[in-house]
Amino acid sequence: MWDLFCAEMYKIRHTKLPWVIFGLLVLQTYIQMDGLRSLEEEPVLGQIAISKICDASPFLCIWLSSFTGFFIATEFQNGTIRNTLALGKKRSSVYLAKLAAVFLACIGMSHSCP
C-alpha cells in the first residue's frame, strides 16, 4: 500500500491539475479579499483575514471536490487503474491510497490559501 501511496503522490506532484486548482484558489481569495476591503471600513489584517476567507468560502469546497473528481476520474477514463489492478494489488488498497493522496493534497491546498 505504501508503494501505491507514493505513486499517487508522484502523480499529484507531476500533473498540472493541482497547480491550476491552486491558482484558481489564489485568484478567488484575492477577489474575495478585494470585496471584503470594499465592504468594511477598516481592513482585516493578516492571518485573521485569510482564515476568515478560507473558512467562509463555499467555493473552496467546490474547487477541492472538483480536483478530487478530476483526479480520480482521469484514472478510470485513461484505464490506468486497470494496470494497477492487473499487477495483483487489491482494489481496497488502490482506493485507500488514492483517498489518502487526495486528502493530503486537499489539506495542502486549503491550508495554503494566500
LUMDRENDREN-636582 format. One record per atom (N, C-alpha, C): residue number from 1; residue in three letters; atom name; x, y, z. Coordinates in pm, 1 decimal. Layout:
! residues N
ATOM    i   aa  at         u         v         w
ATOM  NUM  ALA  CA         X         Y         Z
...
! end
This chain:
! residues 114
ATOM    i   aa  at         u         v         w
ATOM    1  MET   N      81.4    -118.7       0.0
ATOM    1  MET  CA       0.0       0.0       0.0
ATOM    1  MET   C      86.3     125.8       0.0
ATOM    2  TRP   N     200.4     119.7      65.3
ATOM    2  TRP  CA     289.0     235.7      69.7
ATOM    2  TRP   C     338.1     270.6     -71.0
ATOM    3  ASP   N     367.7     169.2    -153.0
ATOM    3  ASP  CA     411.3     194.5    -289.8
ATOM    3  ASP   C     301.2     261.5    -371.4
ATOM    4  LEU   N     178.1     216.9    -351.9
ATOM    4  LEU  CA      65.5     279.2    -421.4
ATOM    4  LEU   C      48.1     424.7    -379.0
ATOM    5  PHE   N      62.7     450.9    -250.0
ATOM    5  PHE  CA      50.8     587.2    -198.8
ATOM    5  PHE   C     160.6     675.8    -257.3
ATOM    6  CYS   N     283.3     625.9    -260.7
ATOM    6  CYS  CA     393.9     704.1    -318.2
ATOM    6  CYS   C     370.9     731.1    -466.4
ATOM    7  ALA   N     315.4     633.9    -538.2
ATOM    7  ALA  CA     285.3     653.8    -680.0
ATOM    7  ALA   C     176.8     759.4    -698.9
ATOM    8  GLU   N      76.6     758.5    -612.5
ATOM    8  GLU  CA     -29.6     858.5    -621.5
ATOM    8  GLU   C      23.4     997.8    -590.3
ATOM    9  MET   N     110.1    1009.3    -492.2
ATOM    9  MET  CA     168.5    1139.5    -460.2
ATOM    9  MET   C     256.9    1189.2    -575.2
ATOM   10  TYR   N     325.1    1098.3    -642.2
ATOM   10  TYR  CA     405.2    1134.7    -758.7
ATOM   10  TYR   C     315.2    1188.7    -869.4
ATOM   11  LYS   N     201.3    1122.9    -890.6
ATOM   11  LYS  CA     106.9    1169.1    -992.9
ATOM   11  LYS   C      53.1    1307.7    -959.0
ATOM   12  ILE   N      24.9    1330.9    -833.4
ATOM   12  ILE  CA     -27.4    1462.6    -793.2
ATOM   12  ILE   C      77.4    1570.7    -813.6
ATOM   13  ARG   N     202.2    1541.1    -777.6
ATOM   13  ARG  CA     307.9    1641.6    -791.6
ATOM   13  ARG   C     338.3    1674.2    -937.1
ATOM   14  HIS   N     323.8    1576.8   -1026.5
ATOM   14  HIS  CA     367.7    1596.6   -1163.9
ATOM   14  HIS   C     255.0    1618.2   -1264.0
ATOM   15  THR   N     134.9    1643.1   -1217.9
ATOM   15  THR  CA      27.2    1680.7   -1309.4
ATOM   15  THR   C      -1.4    1828.7   -1293.5
ATOM   16  LYS   N     -64.5    1885.9   -1392.9
ATOM   16  LYS  CA     -93.4    2029.6   -1390.5
ATOM   16  LYS   C    -218.9    2062.8   -1312.0
ATOM   17  LEU   N    -306.5    1965.1   -1294.4
ATOM   17  LEU  CA    -435.9    1992.2   -1231.6
ATOM   17  LEU   C    -425.9    2053.8   -1092.0
ATOM   18  PRO   N    -343.8    2000.4   -1000.9
ATOM   18  PRO  CA    -337.3    2065.4    -868.2
ATOM   18  PRO   C    -287.5    2209.3    -875.5
ATOM   19  TRP   N    -196.3    2238.2    -966.7
ATOM   19  TRP  CA    -143.1    2373.8    -977.2
ATOM   19  TRP   C    -246.5    2468.3   -1036.7
ATOM   20  VAL   N    -327.5    2418.4   -1129.3
ATOM   20  VAL  CA    -435.5    2500.8   -1185.4
ATOM   20  VAL   C    -539.3    2531.5   -1077.6
ATOM   21  ILE   N    -578.1    2428.7   -1001.7
ATOM   21  ILE  CA    -675.7    2449.3    -893.5
ATOM   21  ILE   C    -618.2    2544.3    -788.7
ATOM   22  PHE   N    -490.8    2528.5    -755.6
ATOM   22  PHE  CA    -428.2    2617.1    -658.6
ATOM   22  PHE   C    -426.7    2760.9    -709.5
ATOM   23  GLY   N    -398.6    2780.9    -838.3
ATOM   23  GLY  CA    -402.4    2914.5    -896.4
ATOM   23  GLY   C    -541.6    2975.3    -891.2
ATOM   24  LEU   N    -642.6    2893.0    -917.7
ATOM   24  LEU  CA    -780.1    2941.0    -909.2
ATOM   24  LEU   C    -818.5    2975.5    -765.7
ATOM   25  LEU   N    -766.8    2899.2    -668.8
ATOM   25  LEU  CA    -790.7    2932.0    -527.8
ATOM   25  LEU   C    -727.3    3065.9    -491.1
ATOM   26  VAL   N    -606.7    3089.1    -542.0
ATOM   26  VAL  CA    -539.1    3216.4    -515.3
ATOM   26  VAL   C    -618.1    3331.8    -576.2
ATOM   27  LEU   N    -663.7    3314.2    -699.9
ATOM   27  LEU  CA    -741.2    3418.8    -766.2
ATOM   27  LEU   C    -872.6    3444.6    -693.3
ATOM   28  GLN   N    -938.9    3339.8    -652.7
ATOM   28  GLN  CA   -1065.0    3354.8    -580.4
ATOM   28  GLN   C   -1042.8    3424.9    -446.6
ATOM   29  THR   N    -937.5    3390.4    -376.8
ATOM   29  THR  CA    -907.8    3454.1    -248.6
ATOM   29  THR   C    -878.1    3602.4    -266.6
ATOM   30  TYR   N    -804.1    3635.2    -371.6
ATOM   30  TYR  CA    -774.0    3775.8    -398.6
ATOM   30  TYR   C    -902.1    3854.2    -427.4
ATOM   31  ILE   N    -990.4    3795.9    -507.1
ATOM   31  ILE  CA   -1116.9    3862.8    -539.9
ATOM   31  ILE   C   -1201.5    3880.6    -414.2
ATOM   32  GLN   N   -1205.7    3778.8    -329.2
ATOM   32  GLN  CA   -1284.1    3791.1    -205.5
ATOM   32  GLN   C   -1223.3    3892.5    -110.3
ATOM   33  MET   N   -1091.1    3898.4    -103.5
ATOM   33  MET  CA   -1026.8    3998.0     -16.5
ATOM   33  MET   C   -1057.0    4138.4     -65.4
ATOM   34  ASP   N   -1056.7    4157.9    -196.5
ATOM   34  ASP  CA   -1088.2    4288.3    -251.4
ATOM   34  ASP   C   -1232.5    4325.8    -220.4
ATOM   35  GLY   N   -1323.1    4228.1    -226.8
ATOM   35  GLY  CA   -1462.4    4252.8    -191.9
ATOM   35  GLY   C   -1479.8    4286.0     -45.5
ATOM   36  LEU   N   -1405.0    4217.7      42.0
ATOM   36  LEU  CA   -1413.4    4247.7     185.1
ATOM   36  LEU   C   -1359.2    4386.5     216.4
ATOM   37  ARG   N   -1253.1    4425.1     145.8
ATOM   37  ARG  CA   -1196.2    4557.5     169.6
ATOM   37  ARG   C   -1294.5    4667.7     132.5
ATOM   38  SER   N   -1373.3    4642.4      27.3
ATOM   38  SER  CA   -1466.9    4746.3     -14.0
ATOM   38  SER   C   -1589.6    4752.3      77.2
ATOM   39  LEU   N   -1621.0    4642.0     146.3
ATOM   39  LEU  CA   -1737.9    4640.0     234.2
ATOM   39  LEU   C   -1709.4    4692.4     374.0
ATOM   40  GLU   N   -1588.8    4671.4     423.0
ATOM   40  GLU  CA   -1555.7    4709.9     560.0
ATOM   40  GLU   C   -1481.4    4842.4     561.2
ATOM   41  GLU   N   -1507.1    4919.7     665.5
ATOM   41  GLU  CA   -1438.6    5047.4     676.8
ATOM   41  GLU   C   -1292.4    5028.7     714.1
ATOM   42  GLU   N   -1268.0    4936.5     800.8
ATOM   42  GLU  CA   -1131.6    4914.4     846.3
ATOM   42  GLU   C   -1085.8    4777.9     794.5
ATOM   43  PRO   N    -968.8    4769.4     732.9
ATOM   43  PRO  CA    -927.5    4643.4     669.7
ATOM   43  PRO   C    -898.8    4533.6     773.1
ATOM   44  VAL   N    -926.4    4412.6     733.1
ATOM   44  VAL  CA    -895.5    4297.3     816.4
ATOM   44  VAL   C    -750.6    4260.8     789.2
ATOM   45  LEU   N    -672.5    4246.5     893.4
ATOM   45  LEU  CA    -529.5    4228.4     875.6
ATOM   45  LEU   C    -486.3    4083.3     889.8
ATOM   46  GLY   N    -384.2    4047.3     816.4
ATOM   46  GLY  CA    -308.4    3925.2     833.0
ATOM   46  GLY   C    -382.8    3794.6     830.6
ATOM   47  GLN   N    -347.0    3710.5     924.0
ATOM   47  GLN  CA    -397.3    3573.9     929.6
ATOM   47  GLN   C    -547.1    3568.0     955.2
ATOM   48  ILE   N    -601.1    3663.6    1024.7
ATOM   48  ILE  CA    -745.1    3663.7    1051.7
ATOM   48  ILE   C    -822.5    3675.3     921.4
ATOM   49  ALA   N    -774.8    3758.9     830.3
ATOM   49  ALA  CA    -843.6    3775.9     701.6
ATOM   49  ALA   C    -837.3    3648.3     619.5
ATOM   50  ILE   N    -722.6    3583.3     617.7
ATOM   50  ILE  CA    -707.6    3461.1     538.4
ATOM   50  ILE   C    -793.6    3349.7     595.7
ATOM   51  SER   N    -792.1    3333.3     726.1
ATOM   51  SER  CA    -874.7    3227.6     784.8
ATOM   51  SER   C   -1023.1    3259.7     769.1
ATOM   52  LYS   N   -1057.3    3387.0     770.0
ATOM   52  LYS  CA   -1196.5    3426.8     750.5
ATOM   52  LYS   C   -1243.8    3387.9     610.3
ATOM   53  ILE   N   -1159.8    3409.1     510.4
ATOM   53  ILE  CA   -1197.7    3375.8     372.8
ATOM   53  ILE   C   -1197.8    3225.3     351.3
ATOM   54  CYS   N   -1095.1    3156.7     397.0
ATOM   54  CYS  CA   -1087.5    3011.8     374.8
ATOM   54  CYS   C   -1198.2    2937.9     448.5
ATOM   55  ASP   N   -1238.8    2986.4     563.7
ATOM   55  ASP  CA   -1345.4    2919.8     638.1
ATOM   55  ASP   C   -1483.1    2951.3     581.7
ATOM   56  ALA   N   -1502.5    3072.5     533.7
ATOM   56  ALA  CA   -1635.0    3115.0     492.4
ATOM   56  ALA   C   -1662.2    3095.1     343.6
ATOM   57  SER   N   -1569.2    3036.4     270.7
ATOM   57  SER  CA   -1585.0    3027.0     126.9
ATOM   57  SER   C   -1648.7    2895.1      84.8
ATOM   58  PRO   N   -1766.5    2900.6      26.9
ATOM   58  PRO  CA   -1825.2    2776.7     -26.1
ATOM   58  PRO   C   -1754.4    2732.0    -153.2
ATOM   59  PHE   N   -1686.5    2826.2    -221.3
ATOM   59  PHE  CA   -1617.2    2790.3    -343.4
ATOM   59  PHE   C   -1493.4    2705.5    -316.4
ATOM   60  LEU   N   -1437.8    2716.1    -196.5
ATOM   60  LEU  CA   -1324.1    2631.8    -161.6
ATOM   60  LEU   C   -1363.1    2485.0    -169.2
ATOM   61  CYS   N   -1479.1    2451.6    -118.7
ATOM   61  CYS  CA   -1527.7    2313.1    -126.7
ATOM   61  CYS   C   -1550.7    2271.0    -270.5
ATOM   62  ILE   N   -1599.4    2361.6    -352.2
ATOM   62  ILE  CA   -1624.0    2329.5    -492.9
ATOM   62  ILE   C   -1493.0    2302.9    -565.9
ATOM   63  TRP   N   -1392.3    2386.8    -542.9
ATOM   63  TRP  CA   -1263.4    2366.5    -610.1
ATOM   63  TRP   C   -1198.6    2235.6    -566.8
ATOM   64  LEU   N   -1201.2    2207.5    -437.3
ATOM   64  LEU  CA   -1136.6    2085.8    -389.0
ATOM   64  LEU   C   -1211.4    1960.6    -431.6
ATOM   65  SER   N   -1343.0    1966.1    -433.7
ATOM   65  SER  CA   -1417.8    1848.8    -480.2
ATOM   65  SER   C   -1400.8    1828.5    -630.0
ATOM   66  SER   N   -1387.8    1936.3    -706.4
ATOM   66  SER  CA   -1362.2    1919.9    -849.5
ATOM   66  SER   C   -1223.6    1861.0    -872.8
ATOM   67  PHE   N   -1125.4    1901.5    -792.7
ATOM   67  PHE  CA    -992.4    1840.9    -803.8
ATOM   67  PHE   C    -999.1    1691.6    -774.9
ATOM   68  THR   N   -1069.2    1654.4    -669.2
ATOM   68  THR  CA   -1080.4    1513.1    -633.2
ATOM   68  THR   C   -1149.9    1434.5    -744.0
ATOM   69  GLY   N   -1257.2    1488.2    -794.7
ATOM   69  GLY  CA   -1329.6    1419.5    -901.1
ATOM   69  GLY   C   -1247.4    1404.0   -1026.7
ATOM   70  PHE   N   -1180.0    1511.5   -1069.7
ATOM   70  PHE  CA   -1098.8    1503.0   -1190.7
ATOM   70  PHE   C    -980.3    1410.1   -1172.9
ATOM   71  PHE   N    -918.1    1412.8   -1056.9
ATOM   71  PHE  CA    -800.8    1329.2   -1034.4
ATOM   71  PHE   C    -837.3    1180.5   -1038.9
ATOM   72  ILE   N    -948.3    1145.2    -978.4
ATOM   72  ILE  CA    -987.7    1004.5    -976.1
ATOM   72  ILE   C   -1052.3     964.2   -1108.5
ATOM   73  ALA   N   -1129.0    1053.3   -1170.4
ATOM   73  ALA  CA   -1197.6    1019.7   -1294.8
ATOM   73  ALA   C   -1099.9     998.3   -1409.5
ATOM   74  THR   N    -989.7    1071.3   -1411.2
ATOM   74  THR  CA    -893.5    1051.3   -1520.0
ATOM   74  THR   C    -829.6     914.4   -1512.9
ATOM   75  GLU   N    -816.7     860.1   -1393.6
ATOM   75  GLU  CA    -761.3     725.2   -1379.8
ATOM   75  GLU   C    -852.7     622.4   -1446.4
ATOM   76  PHE   N    -981.5     638.4   -1427.4
ATOM   76  PHE  CA   -1075.9     544.7   -1486.9
ATOM   76  PHE   C   -1090.5     569.4   -1636.3
ATOM   77  GLN   N   -1086.1     694.8   -1679.1
ATOM   77  GLN  CA   -1101.4     727.8   -1819.4
ATOM   77  GLN   C    -981.4     678.7   -1900.6
ATOM   78  ASN   N    -861.5     694.5   -1847.8
ATOM   78  ASN  CA    -741.2     650.2   -1918.0
ATOM   78  ASN   C    -719.7     499.6   -1909.0
ATOM   79  GLY   N    -784.3     436.0   -1814.1
ATOM   79  GLY  CA    -767.0     292.8   -1796.4
ATOM   79  GLY   C    -644.0     255.8   -1716.3
ATOM   80  THR   N    -581.0     352.9   -1652.4
ATOM   80  THR  CA    -460.0     322.7   -1576.4
ATOM   80  THR   C    -489.8     248.2   -1447.4
ATOM   81  ILE   N    -612.3     256.2   -1400.4
ATOM   81  ILE  CA    -644.7     181.5   -1279.0
ATOM   81  ILE   C    -645.2      31.3   -1306.7
ATOM   82  ARG   N    -677.8      -6.4   -1430.0
ATOM   82  ARG  CA    -673.3    -149.2   -1465.5
ATOM   82  ARG   C    -531.1    -201.4   -1461.7
ATOM   83  ASN   N    -435.1    -117.9   -1498.6
ATOM   83  ASN  CA    -295.5    -161.6   -1493.9
ATOM   83  ASN   C    -252.9    -190.4   -1350.4
ATOM   84  THR   N    -296.2    -107.0   -1259.3
ATOM   84  THR  CA    -262.6    -127.3   -1118.4
ATOM   84  THR   C    -328.5    -253.5   -1065.2
ATOM   85  LEU   N    -452.7    -272.7   -1100.9
ATOM   85  LEU  CA    -523.5    -393.0   -1055.2
ATOM   85  LEU   C    -468.4    -518.6   -1120.7
ATOM   86  ALA   N    -416.4    -506.8   -1241.6
ATOM   86  ALA  CA    -358.5    -622.6   -1310.2
ATOM   86  ALA   C    -228.0    -667.8   -1245.8
ATOM   87  LEU   N    -165.1    -578.9   -1171.7
ATOM   87  LEU  CA     -41.8    -616.6   -1101.4
ATOM   87  LEU   C     -68.4    -703.3    -979.2
ATOM   88  GLY   N    -194.6    -718.8    -944.9
ATOM   88  GLY  CA    -229.7    -802.0    -830.2
ATOM   88  GLY   C    -257.6    -723.8    -703.8
ATOM   89  LYS   N    -266.5    -594.0    -715.2
ATOM   89  LYS  CA    -299.1    -511.2    -598.5
ATOM   89  LYS   C    -447.7    -522.3    -569.6
ATOM   90  LYS   N    -482.1    -516.9    -443.7
ATOM   90  LYS  CA    -623.2    -522.8    -405.8
ATOM   90  LYS   C    -691.3    -390.7    -436.3
ATOM   91  ARG   N    -816.5    -399.7    -473.3
ATOM   91  ARG  CA    -894.2    -280.6    -507.0
ATOM   91  ARG   C    -905.2    -186.4    -386.8
ATOM   92  SER   N    -919.9    -243.0    -268.1
ATOM   92  SER  CA    -930.4    -158.3    -149.0
ATOM   92  SER   C    -800.3     -83.3    -123.2
ATOM   93  SER   N    -686.8    -146.6    -148.6
ATOM   93  SER  CA    -558.3     -77.9    -130.9
ATOM   93  SER   C    -542.5      36.4    -229.5
ATOM   94  VAL   N    -587.3      14.3    -352.8
ATOM   94  VAL  CA    -578.3     118.6    -454.5
ATOM   94  VAL   C    -665.7     237.9    -414.9
ATOM   95  TYR   N    -787.1     210.1    -372.6
ATOM   95  TYR  CA    -878.6     318.4    -334.3
ATOM   95  TYR   C    -830.2     392.3    -209.9
ATOM   96  LEU   N    -778.2     319.3    -111.9
ATOM   96  LEU  CA    -727.3     385.5       8.5
ATOM   96  LEU   C    -605.1     471.8     -21.1
ATOM   97  ALA   N    -518.0     424.6    -111.3
ATOM   97  ALA  CA    -400.8     503.8    -148.3
ATOM   97  ALA   C    -443.8     631.6    -220.3
ATOM   98  LYS   N    -540.5     619.5    -309.5
ATOM   98  LYS  CA    -592.4     738.3    -378.8
ATOM   98  LYS   C    -657.9     834.6    -280.3
ATOM   99  LEU   N    -736.7     780.2    -189.4
ATOM   99  LEU  CA    -804.5     863.4     -90.4
ATOM   99  LEU   C    -703.7     937.5      -2.9
ATOM  100  ALA   N    -600.6     868.3      42.3
ATOM  100  ALA  CA    -500.5     931.8     127.5
ATOM  100  ALA   C    -423.3    1039.8      51.8
ATOM  101  ALA   N    -388.1    1013.0     -73.0
ATOM  101  ALA  CA    -312.9    1111.1    -151.3
ATOM  101  ALA   C    -396.7    1234.6    -181.3
ATOM  102  VAL   N    -522.0    1214.4    -218.8
ATOM  102  VAL  CA    -609.8    1327.9    -247.5
ATOM  102  VAL   C    -639.9    1405.1    -119.2
ATOM  103  PHE   N    -655.3    1334.6      -8.2
ATOM  103  PHE  CA    -678.8    1400.7     119.8
ATOM  103  PHE   C    -562.1    1491.8     155.8
ATOM  104  LEU   N    -439.7    1443.2     141.1
ATOM  104  LEU  CA    -323.5    1526.5     172.0
ATOM  104  LEU   C    -311.5    1644.9      76.3
ATOM  105  ALA   N    -342.3    1623.1     -50.3
ATOM  105  ALA  CA    -336.5    1733.6    -147.0
ATOM  105  ALA   C    -441.4    1839.2    -114.3
ATOM  106  CYS   N    -561.0    1796.3     -77.4
ATOM  106  CYS  CA    -666.4    1892.3     -43.3
ATOM  106  CYS   C    -633.9    1968.3      84.6
ATOM  107  ILE   N    -576.7    1898.7     181.4
ATOM  107  ILE  CA    -533.5    1966.9     304.4
ATOM  107  ILE   C    -426.1    2070.8     271.6
ATOM  108  GLY   N    -331.7    2033.8     187.3
ATOM  108  GLY  CA    -226.9    2127.2     148.1
ATOM  108  GLY   C    -280.7    2248.5      75.4
ATOM  109  MET   N    -376.6    2225.1     -13.9
ATOM  109  MET  CA    -433.2    2338.1     -89.3
ATOM  109  MET   C    -519.1    2427.5      -1.2
ATOM  110  SER   N    -595.9    2368.5      87.6
ATOM  110  SER  CA    -685.1    2450.9     169.6
ATOM  110  SER   C    -610.4    2526.9     277.6
ATOM  111  HIS   N    -499.7    2474.7     325.4
ATOM  111  HIS  CA    -426.3    2544.8     431.1
ATOM  111  HIS   C    -322.5    2640.5     376.4
ATOM  112  SER   N    -302.2    2638.7     246.6
ATOM  112  SER  CA    -205.8    2732.8     191.3
ATOM  112  SER   C    -274.8    2839.5     108.6
ATOM  113  CYS   N    -400.2    2870.1     141.7
ATOM  113  CYS  CA    -466.2    2983.0      76.0
ATOM  113  CYS   C    -384.4    3107.3     107.2
ATOM  114  PRO   N    -346.9    3183.5       5.8
ATOM  114  PRO  CA    -261.6    3300.3      30.9
ATOM  114  PRO   C    -333.3    3407.6     108.0
! end
